[in-house]
């Protein structure tokens, strides 16, 4: 820190009330945070959220959420605009990364920070584009799309785990049942072929995750989820490695609005990347 920032700076673990402040900062950055995300985020790892205070006034934040013994995800790396340039962000970053305790760490980095992440040991894996737009009806509702309860929690957790570098049962159970979240599954001949969730966001409803076996499965789910938005634009973060996912978003008239990069500090568990049509959350992976 420089001498131009008077006062006492201290880093501590954040509470849910703290995170409402941080979510406001994320909204001011144009990240369109989900309105009710925090309780599900904390359900996965309540010790993984950090806040820096200057004379008890919140000025910086970061999350490093652990998934099992080998994987963690970093998000919400923020410094209040009027307190940038004093080293508060770096100090908070260093304190929080210790929480990963040797795990491979992933993140979704905005372009302005990707160089800093590389210098901190992160390696680029793929780009992600946020697509936004209204989704007009694509015809008759698909009879195979049903509320996720029809699939059963065990089947959903198994499907979810196959689409990620780590298991996340605590998060998923909370995410599916969170207020304002609408979760749908596609079940064909008794077999789960995908599921998706839409939730309220600060600037637009957000779709995430959207995991599906095929583009047809994903499109049926996306149309059903979009019906919940009643014609308003929705946002979805699409990994560029899934060309079918990009093609689907473009075909439905959605437009890319900004890019991030998925980056990792080390090896990760293999997963079905071709099933990931929409990322759950840029903040938690």
N, C-alpha and C positions, 0 to 999 in steps of 0.2 A: 504493500500500500504506500501511497505517497503522503507527504505531510500536508497536502492540500485538503484532506478529508479529516477534519477534527472529530473527536469523539471516540468512544469505545466500540469496537466491532467484535461481535461474538457469533459463533455458529452453533446451532442446536438442532435437534430433530423437530420437525414441524408437526403441528396438530392439524386436524381437519379444518378448524377455524382458520389457521394460518393459510391453509391451501386454498381457501376461498379467495384470499387476497392474491395469491400467486396466480390462480386461474384468471382473475381480472387482468393481471399483467399480460398473460398469454393472449387474452382477447384483444388487448390494446395493440399487440404485435401482429394481429391479423391471423392468428392461428385457429380461430373458431373452435375454442374448447367446448366439449360437451357440458351441458348445464349441470348434470348430475354425476359426472365421472368420478369425483374424488372418493366417495365411499367404496366403490369397487376397486379403485387403485389401492387404497389403504388395506382392503381385504387381502390382497396378495402379499403385501409386506409392509406392515405399519411402521417399521423402523427405517424404511428406505427413503424418507422425505426430509429434506434439510432446508433450513432457512437461515440467512445471515441478517443480523440486526446491528444497526448503528445507533447506539444509545437507545436500545429497545425498539427502534423504528425499523420495520422490515425493508431490506434493500436488495437482497439477492436470494436465489433459490435454485435447487436442483433436486432431482429424484434419481436414485440408483436402486432399482427394485430387483430383488433376488428371486430367481425361479430355480428351485432345487439347488443342487450342489455345484453345478458347473456353468450356469448362465445367469446373467443379469442384464437389465436394460436401463439406459440412462435417458432422461428426458427433463423437460422444464428447466433447462439451463438459462436462467434469466437474471439480469440485473436491472433494477429500476433505472429508467433513462437518466434521471437527474443525478444518479450516483455512479455512473460508469467512469472508467478510467482511473479508479483508485485501487484496483486489485481485489475488490470484494468477490468478483466472480471466480477468479482463479483460486482464491483461498477456499471458497465454498466447494468448488470442483474437487480440489485435493482432499478436503475432509470427507466428502461424500464417497469418492471412489474407494476409499478404504473399506467401505461397507461391502463392496463386491468380494473382497477377501480372496483374490486369485481367480475368480470366475471370469470366463470370457464375457465381455461387456459389448452390447450392441447399442446403436443409437440411430436416429433418423436426423441427419444434420442439414440445416439450411446452407445454401451455397456460401454465404459470407463466413461461416465458421468451419468449413470443411478442411481448409488448410491447417487451422489450429488443431483440429481433431487428428489429422495425419501426424502432426508433430507430437501428439500425445499417445501415439501408438495405434491409432485406428486405421483400418484398411478398407477402402471402398469395395462394396459388394455389388450394389446395383442402385439405379435411380428409382425414385418414386414420384409420380405426378399426382397432384390433387386435381380431380375433375369435378366441376360444379355445373349444374344446370337443372332445369325442370325436366321431369320425365313423363311425357304424355303416355296415356294408356297404350299398351301394345296388343290390345284385343281382349279376348275372353279370359277371365282369370284362370290360372292353371289349377286343375283339380288336385294336383299332387302337392301343392304348397299348403302347409298346415301350420298351426301353432307348434312351437318347438316341443311342447309337452307331449305331443304325439310320438316324437322320436324317443323320448326317455333321456334322462340326464346322463346315464352311463354311456349310451351310444354317442351323445353329443360330445362328451368329454373325450372319448376315444377319437372321434373325427377331428376335433379341435387340436388334439395333441399331434396328430399326423400332419397338421398344417403349420407347425411351429417348431422352433428349435428346443422347446421345453414344455413340460406339462404345466397347467395353470388352473387346477380345479377350484381353488378358493376364489380366484378372480372370476372364473366363468360362471360359477353358481350365482355370484352377486350380480354380474353383468346382465345375465339373462332375466333377472327378476327386478332390476332397478326401476324405480319410478320413471315413467316416461319412455322406457325402452320397449320396443316391439320386436320380438324375436320370432322368426319363421324358419321352418325346415321344409325341404323337399324330400318326399318319401315316395319311391317308385317300387312297386312290387314288394313292399315291406322293407326296402333297403333305403337307408339315409344316403342321399346323393348331394347334400349340401345344406348349409344354413346361413342365415344372415340376421343382422340386427340393425335397426335404425333408432336413433336417439336425438333428442333436441340439442341443438348447438347454439352458440351465441349469435352467429350470423346466418346459419342454415342448418337444417337437420343433417346429421352425419350417418352414413352407412358404414358399418364396420363391426365385426368382420363380415366379409362376404366370401365364404369358402364353398367351393363346388367342384364336382367331378368334371363337368363339361361346361362349355359356354352356354348351352341350352339350359342347363340347371341354373347357372348363375343369372341368366336373363330372366327366367321365370321368377326367381327369388327377388331380383332387383325390381322388377315391375310390381310385385306384390308389396315390397317395402315402400316403394315410391308412392303407392296409393295412400299410404299413411300420411304422406306429406301434403296431400290434397292440392297438387299443382305447384307448390312452392319449390324453388331450386333446392337440390340436395347436393351434398359434398361426399366424395369418396376418394380415398388415397389408393392409387393403383400402382403396383410394382411394374416397372417397365420390362422386366424379364418375362412377364406373362403377356405375350403379344395378343392372345385371345382376350384378355381382360382389357387391354388398351383398345382393341378393336370394338369391344362391346360398349365401352364408355363413349367412344366416338360415334358409333352407330346410333346410340340413343340420344345424341345431340349434346352431350356434356362437353365442356371446354376445359382444357388445362389452365390452372391459375397460378400454381407455383410448384417448384421442384424441391425435393430433399434427396439425400443419399443415405442408404442403409450402409452402415460401417460397423466393423467388428474389431476387437483387439486380439482375437485368436480363433481357433476352430470352433465350429458349432455342430450340433447334431443335424444330420440330414433330415429334410422334411419335404413334403409334396408341394414344391413351389408352384407347380402348374395348377394347383387348386386355389391359390390365393388370388382372388379377383379383387378383393378390397381388404386393406390392412385394418386391423382392429382399431389401432390408435397410434399415431406417431409418437405419443408420449410414453407408451408402455409396450410398443411392438405389436 
